[in-house]
Amino acid sequence: MTSAAQAGKPVPSDPIGFEKHDHGSCMTAGLSAAEAHCLAEGLRFTPVRRKALEILLQEHRALGAYEMLDRLRDAGFGSQPPVAYRALEFLVANGFAHKIERLNAFIACAHPGAKHSPAFMICRLCDSVAEAQSSPARGALGEAARATGFKIERTVVEAEGICPVCVDKADA
């Protein structure tokens, strides 16, 4: 299955997640990218998949599967865990969302349709997450892999720290 993240347009190098931005256009762009990709690839962008992506885009933070299930249930999509897990699995498999391993949660992709290797900066105080471009396969990790004959297929880069909002609160 081709992922939207492998579609090929370059990814912006600026991190997305902690700064103020036009939230409405962010949501519109994310949903439009998903719709276009599904149409081009012949994938079914079902109402539950669309709603799950909409919820992730609205939140701008990582959500666990059970929190997603609660939101989907409130929207009338059922209360069985597979409802949320299948929707999230589809979104991740097609590059519309990422799994944040440290939080065992999911976040909407900040660069839908872009070929990228994301790195996530996770605030340890509020669990907000920013997504930035990272190329570990081209850096020291890539060199080590090449030296041993290892082929990197997937990397997950997650950094834990304190976001600007929490830093400002601590300084106040």
C-alpha positions as YAML, in Angstrom:
chain: A
units: angstrom
residues:
- id: 1
  name: MET
  ca: [0.00, 0.00, 0.00]
- id: 2
  name: THR
  ca: [1.41, 3.41, -0.96]
- id: 3
  name: SER
  ca: [1.37, 5.89, 1.89]
- id: 4
  name: ALA
  ca: [0.59, 9.57, 1.52]
- id: 5
  name: ALA
  ca: [3.86, 10.23, 3.29]
- id: 6
  name: GLN
  ca: [5.66, 8.64, 0.34]
- id: 7
  name: ALA
  ca: [3.86, 10.72, -2.29]
- id: 8
  name: GLY
  ca: [6.95, 12.78, -2.87]
- id: 9
  name: LYS
  ca: [6.43, 16.49, -2.20]
- id: 10
  name: PRO
  ca: [9.20, 17.92, -0.01]
- id: 11
  name: VAL
  ca: [8.50, 18.39, 3.67]
- id: 12
  name: PRO
  ca: [8.96, 21.76, 5.36]
- id: 13
  name: SER
  ca: [11.88, 21.75, 7.78]
- id: 14
  name: ASP
  ca: [10.13, 23.82, 10.46]
- id: 15
  name: PRO
  ca: [8.60, 21.87, 13.36]
- id: 16
  name: ILE
  ca: [4.81, 21.94, 13.51]
- id: 17
  name: GLY
  ca: [2.93, 21.59, 16.75]
- id: 18
  name: PHE
  ca: [3.96, 24.16, 19.34]
- id: 19
  name: GLU
  ca: [3.47, 27.42, 17.41]
- id: 20
  name: LYS
  ca: [0.21, 29.28, 16.84]
- id: 21
  name: HIS
  ca: [-1.25, 28.80, 13.37]
- id: 22
  name: ASP
  ca: [-4.48, 28.88, 11.38]
- id: 23
  name: HIS
  ca: [-6.14, 25.80, 12.84]
- id: 24
  name: GLY
  ca: [-9.01, 25.84, 10.31]
- id: 25
  name: SER
  ca: [-6.74, 25.70, 7.27]
- id: 26
  name: CYS
  ca: [-4.66, 23.01, 8.96]
- id: 27
  name: MET
  ca: [-7.76, 20.83, 9.38]
- id: 28
  name: THR
  ca: [-8.98, 21.54, 5.86]
- id: 29
  name: ALA
  ca: [-5.58, 20.71, 4.36]
- id: 30
  name: GLY
  ca: [-5.30, 17.45, 6.31]
- id: 31
  name: LEU
  ca: [-8.76, 16.24, 5.34]
- id: 32
  name: SER
  ca: [-8.31, 17.33, 1.71]
- id: 33
  name: ALA
  ca: [-4.98, 15.49, 1.46]
- id: 34
  name: ALA
  ca: [-6.55, 12.32, 2.86]
- id: 35
  name: GLU
  ca: [-9.54, 12.52, 0.52]
- id: 36
  name: ALA
  ca: [-7.32, 13.11, -2.54]
- id: 37
  name: HIS
  ca: [-4.95, 10.27, -1.63]
- id: 38
  name: CYS
  ca: [-7.80, 7.82, -1.04]
- id: 39
  name: LEU
  ca: [-9.43, 8.78, -4.32]
- id: 40
  name: ALA
  ca: [-6.15, 8.42, -6.24]
- id: 41
  name: GLU
  ca: [-5.32, 5.06, -4.62]
- id: 42
  name: GLY
  ca: [-8.84, 3.63, -4.70]
- id: 43
  name: LEU
  ca: [-9.02, 3.46, -0.90]
- id: 44
  name: ARG
  ca: [-12.24, 3.77, 1.08]
- id: 45
  name: PHE
  ca: [-12.19, 6.90, 3.23]
- id: 46
  name: THR
  ca: [-15.15, 5.74, 5.30]
- id: 47
  name: PRO
  ca: [-17.09, 8.05, 7.62]
- id: 48
  name: VAL
  ca: [-15.42, 6.53, 10.71]
- id: 49
  name: ARG
  ca: [-11.92, 6.96, 9.22]
- id: 50
  name: ARG
  ca: [-12.74, 10.54, 8.25]
- id: 51
  name: LYS
  ca: [-14.10, 11.30, 11.73]
- id: 52
  name: ALA
  ca: [-11.02, 9.77, 13.40]
- id: 53
  name: LEU
  ca: [-8.75, 11.98, 11.29]
- id: 54
  name: GLU
  ca: [-10.94, 14.99, 11.97]
- id: 55
  name: ILE
  ca: [-10.65, 14.34, 15.73]
- id: 56
  name: LEU
  ca: [-6.85, 14.06, 15.54]
- id: 57
  name: LEU
  ca: [-6.64, 17.25, 13.47]
- id: 58
  name: GLN
  ca: [-8.90, 19.12, 15.92]
- id: 59
  name: GLU
  ca: [-6.87, 18.11, 18.94]
- id: 60
  name: HIS
  ca: [-3.32, 18.83, 17.80]
- id: 61
  name: ARG
  ca: [-2.13, 16.43, 20.48]
- id: 62
  name: ALA
  ca: [-1.67, 12.71, 20.73]
- id: 63
  name: LEU
  ca: [-4.77, 10.71, 21.62]
- id: 64
  name: GLY
  ca: [-4.86, 7.17, 22.93]
- id: 65
  name: ALA
  ca: [-7.05, 4.59, 21.21]
- id: 66
  name: TYR
  ca: [-9.57, 4.53, 24.06]
- id: 67
  name: GLU
  ca: [-9.91, 8.31, 24.06]
- id: 68
  name: MET
  ca: [-10.46, 8.08, 20.31]
- id: 69
  name: LEU
  ca: [-13.04, 5.34, 20.89]
- id: 70
  name: ASP
  ca: [-14.90, 7.61, 23.34]
- id: 71
  name: ARG
  ca: [-14.95, 10.43, 20.78]
- id: 72
  name: LEU
  ca: [-16.10, 8.11, 18.00]
- id: 73
  name: ARG
  ca: [-18.81, 6.64, 20.24]
- id: 74
  name: ASP
  ca: [-20.02, 10.17, 21.08]
- id: 75
  name: ALA
  ca: [-20.23, 10.81, 17.32]
- id: 76
  name: GLY
  ca: [-22.36, 7.68, 16.83]
- id: 77
  name: PHE
  ca: [-19.78, 5.23, 15.48]
- id: 78
  name: GLY
  ca: [-20.09, 2.41, 18.02]
- id: 79
  name: SER
  ca: [-18.33, 1.49, 21.22]
- id: 80
  name: GLN
  ca: [-16.26, -1.58, 20.37]
- id: 81
  name: PRO
  ca: [-12.45, -1.10, 20.47]
- id: 82
  name: PRO
  ca: [-11.91, -2.42, 16.91]
- id: 83
  name: VAL
  ca: [-13.83, 0.64, 15.64]
- id: 84
  name: ALA
  ca: [-11.06, 2.95, 16.86]
- id: 85
  name: TYR
  ca: [-8.14, 0.60, 16.24]
- id: 86
  name: ARG
  ca: [-9.09, -0.10, 12.61]
- id: 87
  name: ALA
  ca: [-9.57, 3.59, 11.84]
- id: 88
  name: LEU
  ca: [-6.25, 4.53, 13.47]
- id: 89
  name: GLU
  ca: [-4.45, 1.65, 11.74]
- id: 90
  name: PHE
  ca: [-5.75, 2.87, 8.36]
- id: 91
  name: LEU
  ca: [-4.67, 6.46, 9.08]
- id: 92
  name: VAL
  ca: [-1.16, 5.39, 10.12]
- id: 93
  name: ALA
  ca: [-0.74, 2.92, 7.23]
- id: 94
  name: ASN
  ca: [-1.60, 5.64, 4.74]
- id: 95
  name: GLY
  ca: [0.51, 8.43, 6.23]
- id: 96
  name: PHE
  ca: [-2.32, 10.54, 7.68]
- id: 97
  name: ALA
  ca: [-1.34, 9.89, 11.30]
- id: 98
  name: HIS
  ca: [1.63, 8.70, 13.33]
- id: 99
  name: LYS
  ca: [1.85, 6.52, 16.42]
- id: 100
  name: ILE
  ca: [3.73, 8.15, 19.28]
- id: 101
  name: GLU
  ca: [5.36, 5.11, 20.87]
- id: 102
  name: ARG
  ca: [6.24, 6.77, 24.19]
- id: 103
  name: LEU
  ca: [2.61, 7.76, 24.79]
- id: 104
  name: ASN
  ca: [1.03, 4.76, 23.03]
- id: 105
  name: ALA
  ca: [-1.09, 7.35, 21.27]
- id: 106
  name: PHE
  ca: [-1.72, 8.80, 17.82]
- id: 107
  name: ILE
  ca: [-1.34, 12.23, 16.25]
- id: 108
  name: ALA
  ca: [-2.38, 13.59, 12.86]
- id: 109
  name: CYS
  ca: [0.52, 13.90, 10.41]
- id: 110
  name: ALA
  ca: [1.61, 17.53, 10.16]
- id: 111
  name: HIS
  ca: [2.90, 17.00, 6.61]
- id: 112
  name: PRO
  ca: [0.31, 14.86, 4.78]
- id: 113
  name: GLY
  ca: [1.42, 13.99, 1.28]
- id: 114
  name: ALA
  ca: [5.09, 14.76, 1.97]
- id: 115
  name: LYS
  ca: [7.92, 12.24, 1.88]
- id: 116
  name: HIS
  ca: [9.48, 12.53, 5.32]
- id: 117
  name: SER
  ca: [11.00, 10.88, 8.34]
- id: 118
  name: PRO
  ca: [9.37, 12.60, 11.28]
- id: 119
  name: ALA
  ca: [10.82, 13.23, 14.69]
- id: 120
  name: PHE
  ca: [8.52, 13.99, 17.58]
- id: 121
  name: MET
  ca: [9.16, 16.38, 20.45]
- id: 122
  name: ILE
  ca: [6.95, 15.39, 23.37]
- id: 123
  name: CYS
  ca: [6.32, 17.69, 26.33]
- id: 124
  name: ARG
  ca: [6.67, 15.69, 29.54]
- id: 125
  name: LEU
  ca: [4.39, 18.12, 31.39]
- id: 126
  name: CYS
  ca: [1.37, 18.46, 29.07]
- id: 127
  name: ASP
  ca: [1.95, 15.64, 26.51]
- id: 128
  name: SER
  ca: [1.71, 18.06, 23.57]
- id: 129
  name: VAL
  ca: [3.63, 16.86, 20.53]
- id: 130
  name: ALA
  ca: [5.41, 18.70, 17.73]
- id: 131
  name: GLU
  ca: [6.46, 17.02, 14.49]
- id: 132
  name: ALA
  ca: [9.70, 17.96, 12.75]
- id: 133
  name: GLN
  ca: [11.71, 16.58, 9.86]
- id: 134
  name: SER
  ca: [14.43, 14.12, 10.82]
- id: 135
  name: SER
  ca: [16.74, 12.03, 8.70]
- id: 136
  name: PRO
  ca: [18.43, 9.59, 11.06]
- id: 137
  name: ALA
  ca: [19.15, 7.25, 8.16]
- id: 138
  name: ARG
  ca: [21.35, 9.96, 6.63]
- id: 139
  name: GLY
  ca: [23.18, 10.81, 9.87]
- id: 140
  name: ALA
  ca: [25.21, 8.84, 12.38]
- id: 141
  name: LEU
  ca: [22.62, 6.07, 12.60]
- id: 142
  name: GLY
  ca: [22.69, 5.67, 8.82]
- id: 143
  name: GLU
  ca: [26.48, 5.51, 8.82]
- id: 144
  name: ALA
  ca: [26.46, 2.84, 11.52]
- id: 145
  name: ALA
  ca: [23.86, 0.84, 9.60]
- id: 146
  name: ARG
  ca: [25.81, 1.06, 6.35]
- id: 147
  name: ALA
  ca: [29.01, 0.01, 8.13]
- id: 148
  name: THR
  ca: [27.33, -3.15, 9.38]
- id: 149
  name: GLY
  ca: [25.40, -3.88, 6.19]
- id: 150
  name: PHE
  ca: [22.08, -3.18, 7.91]
- id: 151
  name: LYS
  ca: [19.25, -1.68, 5.85]
- id: 152
  name: ILE
  ca: [17.06, 0.70, 7.87]
- id: 153
  name: GLU
  ca: [13.39, 0.33, 6.97]
- id: 154
  name: ARG
  ca: [11.82, 2.45, 9.68]
- id: 155
  name: THR
  ca: [13.00, 4.73, 12.44]
- id: 156
  name: VAL
  ca: [11.09, 6.34, 15.28]
- id: 157
  name: VAL
  ca: [12.64, 9.46, 16.76]
- id: 158
  name: GLU
  ca: [10.99, 10.79, 19.91]
- id: 159
  name: ALA
  ca: [12.51, 13.43, 22.17]
- id: 160
  name: GLU
  ca: [11.08, 14.23, 25.58]
- id: 161
  name: GLY
  ca: [11.35, 17.70, 27.09]
- id: 162
  name: ILE
  ca: [9.31, 20.79, 27.91]
- id: 163
  name: CYS
  ca: [7.27, 22.70, 25.31]
- id: 164
  name: PRO
  ca: [7.40, 26.51, 25.01]
- id: 165
  name: VAL
  ca: [3.99, 26.96, 26.70]
- id: 166
  name: CYS
  ca: [5.05, 24.96, 29.76]
- id: 167
  name: VAL
  ca: [8.44, 26.73, 29.86]
- id: 168
  name: ASP
  ca: [6.64, 30.09, 29.83]
- id: 169
  name: LYS
  ca: [4.29, 28.95, 32.63]
- id: 170
  name: ALA
  ca: [7.27, 27.82, 34.72]
- id: 171
  name: ASP
  ca: [9.02, 31.17, 34.18]
- id: 172
  name: ALA
  ca: [5.92, 33.20, 35.15]
...
